[in-house]
Amino acid sequence: MNEANILKTIGDLVTGDGFLREEVLPMHAHIRASNDYLPLVTGDVPTWAATGISFADTETVFLDFDIPMDYDTAKDVCALRLKVVPAADAADTTDIGITTAQSIYRVGAAVDTTVSDAVAETATASTGALVREPILDISGRGYEPGDHVRLTLDVNSEGTELILLSLGLVYAGDLAAYNDDDRTLDIG
C-alpha cells in the first residue's frame, strides 16, 4: 500500500466529529471513603457488598478520576453511567436519587472547589426491573483534558439500601489526543 492509499484509508476512518467512548472506572481504584479520602475498606460507610458498594440513605463517597486527554471541552459530552440495584430485601418501588458536587484539580491552577449545580437521576426500582442504569450528565462543568476531578456521590434512597454495581465515564472524544508541547517535552 502506498502513501496515498494509507492517507485515504485513514481519512475514511477519522470523521473529525469524534467517537463515543466509555472508560470503565474500577470502583476499588476510584472510590474513596468520604470521611478520610482513602479507598473504602471493611467497616467504612458505605460498605462493600458481594456485588458492589452498598449505600444506605444519605451515605456518600468520593469518586476520583481524570478527564481523558482527547476530551474537547467546547463540543464533547461527558457523563457517568452507573449500574445500581436496590438490596434484595428492598425490592418494592422506590425512587433513587444520586447527586454530585465537584472539586477540580488542574496543573498550574488553584484547586477549584466551587460546587456546580447538582446532577440528579431518579430511577424507579421495582420487582419487575431491579437493575437501573442512571446516566449523570456532567458536561459543561468546566473540565479540561487532564483535569483530576473529585465528585461526591450522594445517594438518596429514601431508606432503601442501594448497591452500586459498576460505573463508567462516557464521553465523545477524538481518535487521539495531540499536543505539540508534548512532542518536545524533556522527560529525561
Secondary structure, 3 states (H helix, E strand, C coil): CCHHHHHHHHHHHCCCCCEEEEEECCHHHHEEECCCCCECCCCCCCEECCCCEEECCCCEEEEEEECCCCECCCCCCEEEEEEEEECHHHCCCEEEEEECCEEEECCCCCCECCCCCCCCEEEEEECCECCECCEEECCCCCCCCCCEEEEEEEEECCCCCEEEEEEEEEEEECCCCCCHHHHCCCCC
